[in-house]
Amino acid sequence: MEAANSPKALGTHDIARICHVTPPTVVRWIEEGKIPSFTTGGGHRRVWDKDLLVFMKEHKMAIPPELASQALVFLVVDDEEQNRKYIIRVLQSAYPEAVIEEAVDGFEAGHKLHTLMPALIVLDVQLPKLNGIKVCEMIRNDPGLRNIRILAISGYNEEDAVAQVLKAGANAFLGKPFPMQDLLRNVKDLLI
């Protein structure tokens, strides 16, 4: 596996230059919650490059090469190795340039999320230690992670489980076993 590009923190002046607006406009976007941000120890506002990319896509802004070249990152979380390997193989065939990482449980996924900042996580609902519903809630409650797209998967297709994981923040649900085409269709829809 390739190493993921390190996330880059951008200041308001960097964002203003990239978006062709003034720094006060960027500050307003941040204050209105349109772009997730964090504050450095010195009190400066910063935005992760991937969050800016999501914002620009949502607002149909032209994406500059410095952001467009960001590697697509996926995180596949499933405690069953055979399932993980199948999903990784399918994703690699459709997205050969993507960085694809894996985790075997919710705790490992939680540790990897902040460093990888994946565009999409394929997340099994039934995980040891920390289940997929709790991982969804953690992602949606963290301003730095909330733009990650979540495709929940499970061999337990009971309506309650589906409703629970969607309520917790998953963007879509796919019941196991699933054909390659269904996985790719869901991933493509979520990446738009």
N, C-alpha and C positions, 0 to 999 in steps of 0.2 A: 504494500500500500504506500502511496505517496504521502508525504507530510502535507497537511493542510496549510494554505497560506495563512500567515498570522493575521488576525484581525487588526485593522488600522483605525486608530481613533482620530477623528477629524475635528478641528476647531471651527467656530462659527465663521471665521474669515475664509477658511478652506472651503466650507460648504457654500458660502456666498459666491466664491469664484466659480465653483463647479456648476452651481445652479443659475448663475448670471443674475443674482439678486444682491441686495445690500445686507450687511451683517445684521442690522436690526430686524429685517424680515426673517432671517434664520432664527434669531432669538425668539421672535413671536411664534414661529412654527413650533419651536421647542416648548415654550410656555403653554401653548394651546394643546400640547400632547400629540401633535401630528408626527413628530419624530422622537423616538425614544432617545434619551440622553443620560449622561451621568456627569458628576462634577469631580474634578481632580482635587487633590489635597490642597492645591493652591487656589481653589475656587473657580477654575475655568470650566466652561461647559464643553463637553466632548460628545461626539456621536460616532458609533461604530460605522465603518464604511458599508457593511452589509445592510444596516438599518437605513442608511441614506439611499442605497440602491433600491430597497423595497419602496421607500417613500417616492422616489423619482419614477419608478414604474407605475405605482398607483396613480400618480398625477400626470402620467403620460409625458414626462419630460425627456428630452434627448439624453441618452446615457453616454458620458464621455468614456474614451478608451480606458482610462485609469480605473474606472469602476466596472466596465463591461468585461475586462479581462479577469475579473475575480473568478477563481475556480468555483464551480458548482460543488457544494459539499452535501453529502447525504450521511445520516447516521441510522444504522439498522440495529434495532434493539429487539432481541428475541433470545430466550434462554435455550431454545432448541437449535443446535449447531446446523443441522440439515436445513432448517428453514432459513437461517441467516445466510448460509452459503448460496441457497437458491435465489434469494432476493438480491444478494450482491451480484451474482452472475447475471441476472436479468438487467439490473441497473447498469452494470459495466457494459453490457452489449448495446444498450440504448444511449448511454452517456459515457463514451470512452474517455473523455477528458475530465470527468468528475472525480473528486476525492470521495471515497466511500470508506467510512469507519464503522466499527461494530461495537456493540456492548451486549453483555449477557444478562444484565438485570437493571432495575431502575436506578440503583445507586451509581453504578458505573456510567449509565447514561447521563445522570445529573452532573457527574464530574466532567464529562466530556463536552457537554453542551456549551459551556462558557468559553472554552478554548477553541472549539471547532466552529461555533456559530453556523450550524448547517442551515441550508435553505429548507430542507425537508427531513423529517424523522419518520421512519417506518417503525411503528411502536406496537409491540405485542401487548395486549391488555393483561394477560395472565403471566405475570413475572414474579420471580421470587424476591423476597426482601421488600421491594417497593413496587407496587403494581402500576400498570400503565395509566390508570385513572389518576393516581397521585402524581405521576410524572406530568401528565397533561395539565393538571391544576398548578403544579409548580411552574411550568413554562408560561402559562397564561397569567400568573400572578407576578412574574418577573418582567419589568419593563424592558430590560435588555434582551429578553428572549421571546417576547410575545409575538413577534412577526414570523417565527418559525412555523412552517406548515407541518401539520401532524396527520399522517395516515395511520389510523389505528387498525390493527389486524387481530383476529382471534379465531380459534377453532370453536369457541362457544358463541354461536350466533343468536343467543337468546335476546329477544327484543329489549329486555331490561338492561343487559350489558351494553348493547349498542346505544341505547338512549343515555345511559350513564356516562359513557366515554365521550359522546358528542356533547353532552351538557358540560363535561369537565374541560372541553376546549378542543377536542379533535376536530379537524376539518372534514374528514371523511372516514368511512369504515369499510373494511373489506374482510369478508369471512373466509377462513381457511377451510379447505385448500382452495387456492385460486389459480386460474390460468395466467400465464405470463402477460397476455393481452390486457386482462383486467387490471393487473398491477401497473402496467405502463400507462394505461388510459388514466387511472387515478393520479399517478405521479404527474403526468403531463398537465392534467386539469388543475392540479394544486400549484404547479409552478408558474402558471399564467399570471 
